[in-house]
């Protein structure tokens, strides 16, 4: 008896490569899931502890297999099972604000679990090694920890590739939100007003880049690839915001310790976080966010739809209000 169309589609789907995504509801994870689903040639499994959230339910309805595991130490056996049967994995370590210090240990645990489960290709979301680049003069642990995880993954018997996200546009929406003074929005920015730095929208840029890597594993084996949406200064960001929204806005520096704490007095209670932020922005200004030999054009070449700042504002309709993702 001839196999009908629906049966053939089911058989084909079962033959598609399976990708396990760590932190599938994070900005990067959900972007990767959406791109893989839209492509139609992959099956997707996602690890999250928020398995009953509306976002998780929506992904499940689209065919994502969800596995409930906290992204924390002590769950290696569960991670191995979550990676079991997967052809490849997208791994990122969650945002662990100071004083938490176990990001590197968690990343190593995840990578070991993926290799033990037989995964063929790991794509890890990393960052530059600030300790090495600055010769120990500056410290940004969440950069260097990710770099050390990358260094460890490179020693494992598995194909590996690495992406480095630029500064997030969404940081201004979630964490460094402008405040209204009279009829003017004041943007507290953690970089000097005329310093041009790389920015990106993780929700729309991560997925296409990771899809490109998974689609061409041999081409990207061993590569470390920046994902960039725009290279722009805080003053240019504020001017563009005014141009697009019609709202009055001004830049206000939060670059120095005094300025940062003036804008965000709640940070007084978390000195390790203050040191982390100051280390990150100081490194960015003195050394450049990315190492000098990185290809800053790659992500926009493989995905011409990558949003610059103006396109991000038009696409999202953001007008200065605080939002969370």
C-alpha positions, 0 to 999 in steps of 0.5 A: 500500500502506498504511503500517504502524504501525512505518513511520509511527512511524519517519517521525514520529520523523524529523520530530521536532525535533533537539536537540543537547546539549553535555556530554550526560553532565554533570548538566545535560546528562543531565537534559535528554536524559532529559526530551526522551526521555521527552517523545517529541517530540524527537530527541536528539544529544549531545556528549561525549568519554566516548562509550564510558562505561556512561552513554553506552551507555545513552543510545545504546540509548535513541536518542541520537546521540552525537558524540565531541568534547572540550569544549575550544578548537580544535574549532570545525569539529567543533562545527559538524558536531555542531550541523548539522541541529539545530533547537535546542541546549542549551549549557553550558560544563564545570566548569573549576576554577581556574587554567583561564581559558578558559570564556568563550572556549569558550562563544563558540566553541560559540555561534558554531558553533551559529549557523554550523550553522543552529541556530534556538534556543540555551538556555544555562546561565548565572549572574549577572554578579558583576563588574557586580552588585558593581561590581567589589568581588567576583570569581567568574569562573565566574559572570561568565564565563557571564554574559559568554557570555550577553551575547555570545549575545544579540548573535547572530542566533538565538533564545536563552534562559537558565537559571541553576541554584541551588547544587547539593545534590550539592555536599555529596555530591561535594565538601563531604562530611560527616566522621564524628566519633564517632557524629556527621556533621560537615557543612562548609558554605560558607555561614553556618549561618542564611543561606538560599540557593537550592539544587537537584538538577541531575539532576532539575530541569534537564531539565523546565525546558529541555523547557518552554523548547524547547516554547514558544520564543517565550514564553521568547525572551530570558528568563533563568530561575532553577531553584530546588528549595529556599531553605534554610539550612545549619542547616535542611539539617542538621536535615532530614538528621537528621530523615530519616536518623536520623543525628546531624549538626552544622553546621560553618562553612567560610565564611571562608578559615581555616575552608575551609582547615581543613576542606579542607587540600588546597585550600592547593595551589590558591589560585585555587580558594580565591579562587573559592570565597570570592568565590562565597560572599561574593557570595551572602551580601552580594548574594543568589545571584540578582539581585533581579528574578529569578522564583524561583517559575517553575521550581517552577510549571512543574515541581511535582515539583522536589525540595526538600531533604527530597524529595531526601534521601528520593528518593536515600536519601543518608545522608552518604557521598561519591559521584561522578556 
